[in-house]
């Protein structure tokens, strides 16, 4: 029997009740809050027993991102899921930058919501390598400290598989959700046991590679490209998907790790946008 506690912050009563009903069979206790004052009162009272937070970004007269920041300042270890009706790409990227563990777009299917919630909750009881994404900045900082003392380089990878479309829909999110486990399971064996490679959201992966300089990142990138190509040949459902990767190497590129994930996200976004433009151009030329 599950023993988890969740808070959901959403101004719409129907949404809060739907989430509660979905999780009822798993015996998960759901605390409901309509606005931030009510939410933080619950969090303050039960902060040591809360396992997860679900929140909308578009709240009535309140800044959802500012609320996430306050949550992180109070209890940084509690995972956060964004459940929102806003499917704009920039908002999704910003949510990840602010520390969201996953995002689901409304309207949503109950089975997918439940599966994503259980995946996050169960990571709290699994080995550190599977739950490292709950506090990646701290882990990166620790690896950099060790690298500095040992006088070696360490590289951080952010990879994203995507379909080159303009609108992020619930149907596309379901595709990402279906494909992500098999892609992760195929890529993970490419790396050494001393490396970290974890899933970060529905279509993104984070890697941390000690003793890895810029030259080594090219080797990693090539291996990932070959494996992804192999997966596409096996699974025709992946024909229209692409894998984009960016690396940040310390101390070659940066000296400060405090905003590594933000910088990596920004670099990845530029790289994906460039890839999409290139794909559109190729398609236009082929259609002539």
N, C-alpha and C positions, 0 to 999 in steps of 0.2 A: 504494500500500500504506500502511495506517495505521501510525503510529509512536507511538501513545499508550500511557501507562502508568496503570493504575488500582489503587487499594487498595480491597478490600471488607472491612469489619469486620462479621461476623455470627457468632453462636455456633453456628449450624446449618450443618454441613458440606455438606449437600445443597444448600442455598441458594447457598453460595459456589461450589460446583462448577457449578451450573446457570448462574450468571452468567458464569463462565469459559467454559463451552461455548457460550453464546449469542454471546460476543464473539470466539471463536476464529477464525471465518472472516474477521473484520476485522483479524486479526493484532494485536489489542490484548493487551498483556501485563497479566495480572491477578495482583496480589499478594494472597494470602489471609491474614486474621488472625481468630483465634477470640476473642481478648480484647484489651483496650486496650494492655497492655504490649507484646504482640507487634506490634500495629498501630503504636505510636509508635516502636518500634525500626526498623520498615521505613521509616516516614516520615522519621526522622532520617537514615537511611542513604541514601535516594534522594529526598530532598525536592526537589531541583532538577530531577528528571525526572518527578515525579508530576503528572499532568494532571487527575485527578479522584478524588474519594473517595466511596464508597458505604457507608452505614452503617445498621444497625438502631438504633432508639432504645431498645428494650427488651432490654438486655443482662443477662447473669447477674451480679447483684450489683454492677452499675455504672450510673452515671447517664449515659445517652446524651447528654443536653443539656450536661452538664459536659464531656464528651469533645469535642463540637462547639466549645464555647468554647475549649478548649485548642488545637484545630486552628486556629481563627481567630487565636489569639494567636501561633501559630508561623508559619503560612503562610496569610494572609488571602486570597491571590489564588486558591487552589485551590477550584474549585466543589465543592459537596457535594450529593449526592442521598440522600434518606432512603428506605430500602426497609424497610417495616415492616408488621407484622400488625395494628397498632393503628390503627383507622380513626376514632377519636374526633376530633371537630371541633376541640376545644381543643388537642389535641396537634399537629394539623396547623398551626394558627395559630401555636403556640409555636415549631414547627420553622422556619417562615418568619421569625419574629421573630429567631430565633437565627442566621439566615444561610443556611438551606437554599435551594438553587437550584431544586429540584424534589422531589416526593414521589410514590412509587408504593406502592400498597397490595397486600400479599400476600393471596391468591395472585395472580400476575401473568402476563400473556402475554409470551412471549419477544420477539415482534416489536415490541410497544409499548415494552418496556424498552430494547431495542436502539436504537429510533428516538429515544427521549428522551435516551439516553446520547450518541448520535452528534450530536444537535442541540446539546447542551451542549459537547461536545468541539470541534465544528466552529466554534463561536463564538470559540474562542481564535485562530482564523486569519482571522476576518472583521473588518470595520471596527468602530471603537470604538462607533458608535451601536447596533450589534447585540450587543455584549458588555458594555455599560455596566452591566447588572444584576449583573455579577460583583462590582462594588464601588460600589453606588449611594450609600451614605453618604458616601464620599469625593467623588463627583461633586456631590451635593447641597451639601456643604460648600463646594466650589469655586465653585458658582453663587451661593451666599449671600455669599461673600467679594466676588465681582465685583459683586453687587447692592448691597452695602453701600458699596463704593467709588464706584459709579456713582449711588448714591442712588435706586435704583428698586426696585420690588417683584418678587418671584418667587413663583410658586405651584407646589406639588407635588400631583399627582393620584395617587390610587390607585383603580382601577376594577376591578370583579369581576363577571363574568357567572355566574349560578347558576340552578339549578333548586331551588325551595322544598321540599326533602325533608329529613327528619330524619337519615337515615343516609347516610354517605358510602361508597359501594360501588365495587368495581372496575369494574362496568358503567357507573356514573356517571362515573368517571374517564375511561373510554374515550370517552364522549360529549363530555366537556370537551376531550379530546385531539383528537377529530375536528373540532370546531367552532372551536377556538381560532385556528388559522391564518387561516381566512377572516374571522373577526371582526377580528383584528389587522390584516390587509391592508386591510380596509374602513375602519377607524378611523384608521389612520396618515396617509392623505392629507388628513385634516381639519386637520392642523397645519402650521405653518410649518417651514421647514428649520432655523431657529434653535432650535426646540423639540426636546426629547428625548421619545420615546414608545417604550417597549420592553415586551416580554412578560416577566412576572415569575411563573414557575410556569405551571401548566396552565390557569388561568382568570383570572389577575390581570394587569393592565397598570399600568405606572408612567409618569407624565408629569412633566416638569420644564419650566416655562414662564417664561422671563425676561420682564420688562416686563409681567407679568400681575397685575393687582390683583383684588380680590374681585368687582368688577363684570364684569371680563373672564371670570372663572371661570364665571359664569352663562351667558355666550355659548358657552363651550366645552361646558358641560354640555348645553345645548339642542341643539347640533350633534350631540353623541354620541347623545343620546336619539333624534333624528330618524333618524340613520343606523342605529341598532340596530333601530328600528321598521321601517325599510325592509328590513333583513336578515330580520326575522321574517316579513314579508309575502312575501318571495321564497322563504325556506326554512321549510317547515312543521315541520321537525324542531326548530325553535327556538321553537315556540309556547309552551312551558311554561318558557322561560328569561327571566331578567330581568337588567338591567344596573344595578348600583348604583355610585355615585361619591362620593368625598369629596375635599376640597381642604384643604390647609394653606397659608396665604399668609404670607410673610415680608415685612416685620417686623410686619404687622398682627396675626397670631395668635401667633407665636412669635419668640423671640430666639435660640434654641439649636437647631441642626439635628442634634445628636448622636443623638437618638432619634426622628427624623422618621418612619422607616418603622414603628417600634413604635407611635407615636401614630396614624399613619394606619391601621394594621391594626386597632387598637382601635376607632377611629371607624367604620371600614368594617364591622366585626363588629356593632356596635350598630345601624348603619343597615340591614344585611341582616336582622338579627333583627327589627327593627321592620317591615321590608317583609314578611317572612314572616308575622308576626302579622296584618298588614293583609290579606294574601292569604287566609289561613285564615278570617278574619272574613267577607270578601266571599263566599268559597265556602260558608260555613255559612248566610249570609243567602240566597244563591241557591238552596240546597237546601231551604229552608223552603217 
